[in-house]
Amino acid sequence: MNFARKYIGDLFFTTRIYVLAGFSALMFIVSFFLPMLQVAALVVFMIMLSLLAADYFILFITGGKPWAKRVVAVRLSNGDSNDILLQVKNGYTMPMHVTIIDELPFQLQERYFN
């Protein structure tokens, strides 16, 4: 259980992966009726798997980790604006594009906090 949580628990697949997998599955279905497409379907599937493996290796095996810290006052004021600072550091050797989702308490009635 600990192995699965450590190496598989932090995976997040985007829509792009599902579209590529669906396209690959559709190509295999069509290749059942048109056998000449079977090689192309297999090539698309292998490219998808190799890109997933390379992405997994870069993210989890190379050892770099992103780091984030929230700096906030001990007490927040109801009437004044409160400064909340998010410090984010990239631990990888390549640039990253991230979306930070900071979940606010429901009492603040704020729904757009990305």
PASEBA-1860 file (N, C-alpha, C; in nm, 3 decimals):
! residues 114
1> MNFARKYI> 0.082/-0.120/0.000/0.000/0.000/0.000/0.086/0.126/0.000 ~ 0.194/0.123/0.076/0.283/0.239/0.082/0.351/0.263/-0.053 ~ 0.386/0.155/-0.125/0.447/0.167/-0.257/0.353/0.237/-0.354 ~ 0.226/0.194/-0.353/0.127/0.255/-0.444/0.105/0.402/-0.410 ~ 0.099/0.435/-0.283/0.077/0.573/-0.243/0.197/0.660/-0.279 ~ 0.316/0.603/-0.268/0.437/0.681/-0.295/0.458/0.705/-0.443 ~ 0.438/0.604/-0.527/0.473/0.615/-0.668/0.354/0.638/-0.761 ~ 0.233/0.613/-0.716/0.117/0.628/-0.803/0.019/0.731/-0.748
9> GDLFFTTR> 0.021/0.756/-0.618/-0.076/0.843/-0.553/-0.073/0.988/-0.599 ~ 0.041/1.038/-0.645/0.053/1.178/-0.683/0.032/1.202/-0.832 ~ -0.015/1.104/-0.905/-0.037/1.123/-1.048/-0.167/1.199/-1.072 ~ -0.163/1.289/-1.168/-0.280/1.366/-1.208/-0.280/1.373/-1.360 ~ -0.373/1.302/-1.422/-0.380/1.300/-1.568/-0.468/1.412/-1.618 ~ -0.419/1.483/-1.717/-0.496/1.591/-1.777/-0.586/1.538/-1.888 ~ -0.666/1.625/-1.942/-0.757/1.588/-2.051/-0.680/1.541/-2.173 ~ -0.563/1.595/-2.194/-0.482/1.561/-2.311/-0.448/1.411/-2.313
17> IYVLAGFS> -0.419/1.354/-2.197/-0.386/1.212/-2.189/-0.507/1.128/-2.224 ~ -0.624/1.165/-2.172/-0.745/1.089/-2.200/-0.784/1.098/-2.347 ~ -0.765/1.213/-2.409/-0.796/1.227/-2.552/-0.702/1.140/-2.635 ~ -0.574/1.140/-2.600/-0.478/1.057/-2.673/-0.507/0.908/-2.655 ~ -0.543/0.867/-2.533/-0.577/0.726/-2.509/-0.705/0.688/-2.584 ~ -0.803/0.777/-2.587/-0.926/0.750/-2.662/-0.901/0.741/-2.811 ~ -0.814/0.830/-2.862/-0.779/0.825/-3.004/-0.708/0.693/-3.037 ~ -0.620/0.650/-2.948/-0.550/0.523/-2.968/-0.648/0.406/-2.967
25> ALMFIVSF> -0.741/0.407/-2.874/-0.841/0.300/-2.868/-0.929/0.301/-2.992 ~ -0.965/0.420/-3.039/-1.046/0.430/-3.161/-0.970/0.377/-3.282 ~ -0.840/0.404/-3.286/-0.760/0.351/-3.397/-0.754/0.199/-3.393 ~ -0.745/0.140/-3.274/-0.746/-0.006/-3.264/-0.881/-0.064/-3.307 ~ -0.989/0.004/-3.275/-1.122/-0.044/-3.317/-1.135/-0.037/-3.468 ~ -1.091/0.073/-3.527/-1.099/0.088/-3.673/-1.004/-0.012/-3.741 ~ -0.888/-0.039/-3.678/-0.793/-0.133/-3.739/-0.846/-0.275/-3.740 ~ -0.949/-0.304/-3.659/-1.012/-0.436/-3.666/-1.080/-0.456/-3.802
33> FLPMLQVA> -1.135/-0.347/-3.857/-1.202/-0.354/-3.987/-1.107/-0.323/-4.102 ~ -1.007/-0.240/-4.077/-0.905/-0.206/-4.178/-0.768/-0.248/-4.123 ~ -0.723/-0.369/-4.151/-0.600/-0.421/-4.089/-0.475/-0.339/-4.120 ~ -0.477/-0.257/-4.225/-0.358/-0.178/-4.256/-0.334/-0.068/-4.153 ~ -0.433/-0.032/-4.072/-0.417/0.070/-3.969/-0.365/0.015/-3.837 ~ -0.348/-0.118/-3.829/-0.305/-0.177/-3.704/-0.165/-0.131/-3.663 ~ -0.076/-0.118/-3.759/0.060/-0.073/-3.729/0.058/0.072/-3.680 ~ -0.021/0.157/-3.744/-0.030/0.296/-3.703/-0.090/0.308/-3.563
41> ALVVFMIM> -0.191/0.226/-3.533/-0.251/0.228/-3.399/-0.149/0.183/-3.294 ~ -0.071/0.083/-3.326/0.031/0.036/-3.233/0.140/0.141/-3.212 ~ 0.178/0.211/-3.319/0.279/0.317/-3.307/0.227/0.432/-3.219 ~ 0.103/0.474/-3.238/0.044/0.579/-3.157/0.038/0.537/-3.010 ~ 0.000/0.412/-2.986/-0.008/0.362/-2.849/0.130/0.357/-2.784 ~ 0.231/0.311/-2.856/0.367/0.304/-2.801/0.425/0.443/-2.776 ~ 0.395/0.539/-2.864/0.441/0.676/-2.842/0.376/0.733/-2.716 ~ 0.247/0.706/-2.698/0.178/0.753/-2.579/0.239/0.693/-2.453
49> LSLLAADY> 0.265/0.564/-2.454/0.325/0.500/-2.337/0.466/0.551/-2.309 ~ 0.545/0.572/-2.414/0.681/0.620/-2.393/0.682/0.764/-2.341 ~ 0.591/0.848/-2.388/0.582/0.985/-2.336/0.536/0.987/-2.190 ~ 0.442/0.898/-2.156/0.400/0.888/-2.016/0.515/0.841/-1.927 ~ 0.590/0.742/-1.973/0.703/0.692/-1.894/0.811/0.798/-1.879 ~ 0.840/0.873/-1.985/0.941/0.979/-1.977/0.895/1.089/-1.882 ~ 0.768/1.126/-1.889/0.715/1.229/-1.801/0.719/1.183/-1.655 ~ 0.683/1.059/-1.630/0.687/1.005/-1.494/0.831/1.003/-1.442
57> FILFITGG> 0.924/0.963/-1.525/1.064/0.958/-1.484/1.116/1.097/-1.450 ~ 1.086/1.194/-1.533/1.134/1.331/-1.509/1.072/1.388/-1.381 ~ 0.945/1.362/-1.358/0.878/1.422/-1.243/0.912/1.355/-1.110 ~ 0.919/1.222/-1.108/0.927/1.154/-0.980/1.061/1.087/-0.951 ~ 1.139/1.053/-1.051/1.262/0.977/-1.027/1.384/1.069/-1.021 ~ 1.384/1.181/-1.091/1.504/1.265/-1.096/1.535/1.333/-0.964 ~ 1.441/1.342/-0.872/1.470/1.394/-0.739/1.435/1.539/-0.717 ~ 1.412/1.616/-0.821/1.373/1.755/-0.801/1.230/1.763/-0.751
65> KPWAKRVV> 1.205/1.856/-0.661/1.070/1.872/-0.609/1.036/2.020/-0.600 ~ 0.914/2.057/-0.637/0.873/2.194/-0.612/0.847/2.214/-0.463 ~ 0.859/2.338/-0.420/0.845/2.371/-0.278/0.754/2.492/-0.267 ~ 0.662/2.489/-0.174/0.571/2.602/-0.155/0.551/2.627/-0.006 ~ 0.534/2.755/0.029/0.513/2.794/0.167/0.417/2.912/0.170 ~ 0.321/2.907/0.260/0.226/3.017/0.278/0.270/3.100/0.398 ~ 0.284/3.230/0.377/0.321/3.323/0.484/0.197/3.407/0.514 ~ 0.145/3.392/0.635/0.022/3.462/0.674/0.036/3.506/0.819
73> AVRLSNGD> -0.030/3.615/0.853/-0.026/3.665/0.990/-0.096/3.565/1.083 ~ -0.065/3.575/1.212/-0.125/3.485/1.309/-0.275/3.508/1.318 ~ -0.314/3.636/1.315/-0.457/3.670/1.318/-0.490/3.755/1.197 ~ -0.605/3.727/1.138/-0.651/3.803/1.021/-0.757/3.903/1.065 ~ -0.759/4.018/1.000/-0.853/4.123/1.033/-0.979/4.109/0.949 ~ -1.094/4.137/1.010/-1.220/4.130/0.936/-1.242/4.254/0.850 ~ -1.196/4.370/0.894/-1.224/4.493/0.823/-1.118/4.533/0.722 ~ -0.995/4.502/0.747/-0.886/4.542/0.659/-0.851/4.430/0.563
81> SNDILLQV> -0.778/4.468/0.458/-0.730/4.363/0.366/-0.612/4.292/0.431 ~ -0.606/4.165/0.414/-0.501/4.082/0.474/-0.408/4.033/0.364 ~ -0.279/4.051/0.386/-0.181/4.004/0.289/-0.143/3.860/0.320 ~ -0.157/3.777/0.220/-0.117/3.637/0.229/-0.019/3.613/0.116 ~ 0.101/3.570/0.151/0.208/3.553/0.054/0.232/3.404/0.031 ~ 0.237/3.364/-0.095/0.272/3.227/-0.131/0.411/3.229/-0.194 ~ 0.505/3.159/-0.133/0.640/3.147/-0.187/0.651/3.011/-0.254 ~ 0.687/3.011/-0.381/0.697/2.887/-0.457/0.836/2.880/-0.518
89> KNGYTMPM> 0.899/2.765/-0.504/1.032/2.743/-0.559/1.031/2.619/-0.647 ~ 1.091/2.630/-0.764/1.101/2.518/-0.857/1.230/2.441/-0.828 ~ 1.218/2.312/-0.798/1.334/2.229/-0.771/1.386/2.155/-0.891 ~ 1.318/2.166/-1.005/1.360/2.099/-1.127/1.458/2.186/-1.205 ~ 1.528/2.126/-1.298/1.621/2.202/-1.380/1.552/2.268/-1.499 ~ 1.426/2.234/-1.523/1.352/2.291/-1.636/1.241/2.382/-1.583 ~ 1.195/2.476/-1.664/1.087/2.564/-1.617/0.955/2.487/-1.605 ~ 0.873/2.530/-1.511/0.743/2.467/-1.487/0.633/2.570/-1.504
97> HVTIIDEL> 0.520/2.525/-1.552/0.399/2.605/-1.557/0.298/2.538/-1.466 ~ 0.262/2.604/-1.357/0.176/2.542/-1.257/0.055/2.630/-1.231 ~ -0.050/2.568/-1.180/-0.167/2.637/-1.129/-0.173/2.610/-0.980 ~ -0.167/2.713/-0.902/-0.171/2.697/-0.757/-0.315/2.713/-0.712 ~ -0.365/2.612/-0.646/-0.501/2.615/-0.592/-0.487/2.624/-0.441 ~ -0.521/2.738/-0.387/-0.515/2.760/-0.243/-0.659/2.762/-0.193 ~ -0.697/2.657/-0.124/-0.836/2.644/-0.082/-0.863/2.733/0.039 ~ -0.952/2.827/0.020/-0.988/2.921/0.125/-1.103/2.866/0.208
105> PFQLQERY> -1.117/2.911/0.330/-1.233/2.867/0.410/-1.364/2.912/0.346 ~ -1.469/2.832/0.362/-1.596/2.864/0.296/-1.659/2.990/0.353 ~ -1.619/3.033/0.471/-1.675/3.153/0.530/-1.639/3.279/0.451 ~ -1.530/3.275/0.376/-1.488/3.393/0.300/-1.570/3.413/0.173 ~ -1.649/3.316/0.134/-1.735/3.325/0.016/-1.658/3.359/-0.111 ~ -1.536/3.313/-0.120/-1.452/3.337/-0.238/-1.446/3.208/-0.319 ~ -1.484/3.216/-0.446/-1.488/3.096/-0.529/-1.385/3.095/-0.640 ~ -1.316/3.205/-0.663/-1.217/3.213/-0.769/-1.081/3.235/-0.705
113> FN> -1.018/3.127/-0.664/-0.894/3.140/-0.587/-0.777/3.068/-0.650 ~ -0.777/3.050/-0.782/-0.660/2.990/-0.849/-0.553/3.095/-0.865
END
